[in-house]
Amino acid sequence: MQFKHKKKGRKLFTSKDRNHRIFNRYHPMRSALGITLTVLLAAMLGIVGYNVVGPLMARLSAEAESPTKTDQPFFEQESEPIKTTISSSEAEETKTTAAATGTVTSSTASETTVHTAKFGENVTLAYCITPETCSDLKLLDTAAERCASEGFSAMILPMKVPGGQLLYASAVKDAATSGAFSDDAPAPEAVKAVLDAHGLKGIAQMDLLTDHLFPAAFSDGGYMIASSQTRWLDRAEADGGKPWISPYCAHSGAYLSSLAAELVAAGFQNVLCYDIAFPKFFNSDEALLGKQITDPKRRSEALTGLINKIAADVPQAVFSFSLKDVINGKAEAFVPDALTVPAVSMDIDVTSFRSPFIYENKRYALGQLSEAEKAVELLGLCKQILGDVRLIPCFVRGSLTDEQFNSVLETAYSAGYTEIYAVD
């Protein structure tokens, strides 16, 4: 068979076919390009290794031999904390400045607060708190802060209350024997330290003769029935009768003086003594106890003798009387000519003088006066009664508003009194 030969024409390549062949993995240009890039990459790695890796390895080797020490290697240094406490030297400087400017400083572990005393540091403006507040140091701290913030420069603390109980742990042996304080009672120094923290002075208050604990423990401290040599009780024992401390007994006077001296030693500025009176005796008690309980002269001598003994033993003792009782002749212990005391505190309740009264043949009608005007008149009357004995006015707030009570206190300050007490 014979085949017919076809003549072939010229072969044409498209752009697509040409590019495809150039980038084929077997194409010569691709091989050359790959070699060139490999050489360049190797050169760059060599340069980096020489300039970076080498020094880094040298540094790591040196760090392994001698590590670098830092306080906080990964955190920024914190800013200096705000200063909330003061050093002892700064505290002393603050105290000195406060004394000069009439301010009261209150300090806690986290902050320092400065309060301004109402009449300055040279005037003792004292507020009397309740026994419940005094017996709890946390409550006392809160009360002290409030007093300081309200302008008082001192606090009156009931330390011996009616019944004979002490609200502090006493070191007086007779107090422990009579069970006068509880096991958890704070030391008097601890109580005073709370006031010190707020820049306040302390005045201890003591009930004297409404004491049932001391005569229960010591027969020579109370009233004894001579015929039976038993303790006198204010009512039948079955009805809860109690013995009373007696101003006739030397042991009683020594005990009360020891307590007052202890409180002064603990840092209290004064000891304010009150309840200087006999219990209420029945007519039948004269037969049991003798005429000492009914004879006015003997009774008066017993009370004034007790006051003078305590005052002689403890000069910082101040004795408290009610102006209303003095005017009405009910303050049996108040005999100015028989007392040898440096100062007397007089309770003044301006709201109780609404009706006219007569004292030493002089008529007083204060009902239409303002509270401040009443205070002026009553302060003048107190000075007339006391003579040369220093007066410490003790104003009773009673039903007075804050504005009225402040006007009374300011009246006393304006009259020149440098020691003023305030009670509710």
HELIX and SHEET records of a PDB file:
HELIX    1   1 SER A   15  ILE A   22  1                                   8    
HELIX    2   2 PRO A   28  VAL A   48  1                                  21    
HELIX    3   3 GLY A   49  VAL A   53  3                                   5    
HELIX    4   4 GLY A   54  GLU A   65  1                                  12    
HELIX    5   5 SER A   88  THR A  101  1                                  14    
HELIX    6   6 PRO A  131  CYS A  134  1                                   4    
HELIX    7   7 LEU A  137  SER A  149  1                                  13    
HELIX    8   8 LYS A  173  THR A  177  1                                   5    
HELIX    9   9 PRO A  188  ALA A  197  1                                  10    
HELIX   10  10 LEU A  213  ALA A  217  1                                   5    
HELIX   11  11 SER A  219  GLY A  221  5                                   3    
HELIX   12  12 GLU A  237  ASP A  239  5                                   3    
HELIX   13  13 ALA A  250  ALA A  265  1                                  16    
HELIX   14  14 ASP A  285  LEU A  289  1                                   5    
HELIX   15  15 LYS A  291  ILE A  293  5                                   3    
HELIX   16  16 PRO A  296  ASP A  313  1                                  18    
HELIX   17  17 LEU A  323  ILE A  327  1                                   5    
HELIX   18  18 PRO A  336  ALA A  338  5                                   3    
HELIX   19  19 VAL A  350  SER A  352  5                                   3    
HELIX   20  20 GLU A  371  LEU A  386  1                                  16    
HELIX   21  21 ASP A  402  SER A  414  1                                  13    
SHEET    1   A 2 THR A 103  SER A 107  0                                        
SHEET    2   A 2 THR A 112  THR A 116 -1                                        
SHEET    1   B 9 THR A 124  CYS A 128  0                                        
SHEET    2   B 9 ALA A 154  LYS A 160  1                                        
SHEET    3   B 9 LYS A 201  ASP A 207  1                                        
SHEET    4   B 9 ASN A 270  TYR A 274  1                                        
SHEET    5   B 9 ALA A 317  SER A 322  1                                        
SHEET    6   B 9 ALA A 343  ILE A 348  1                                        
SHEET    7   B 9 ARG A 390  VAL A 396  1                                        
SHEET    8   B 9 GLU A 419  VAL A 423  1                                        
SHEET    9   B 9 THR A 124  CYS A 128  1                                        
SHEET    1   C 2 MET A 224  ILE A 225  0                                        
SHEET    2   C 2 THR A 230  ARG A 231 -1                                        
SHEET    1   D 2 PHE A 357  TYR A 359  0                                        
SHEET    2   D 2 LYS A 362  TYR A 364 -1                                        
END                                                                             
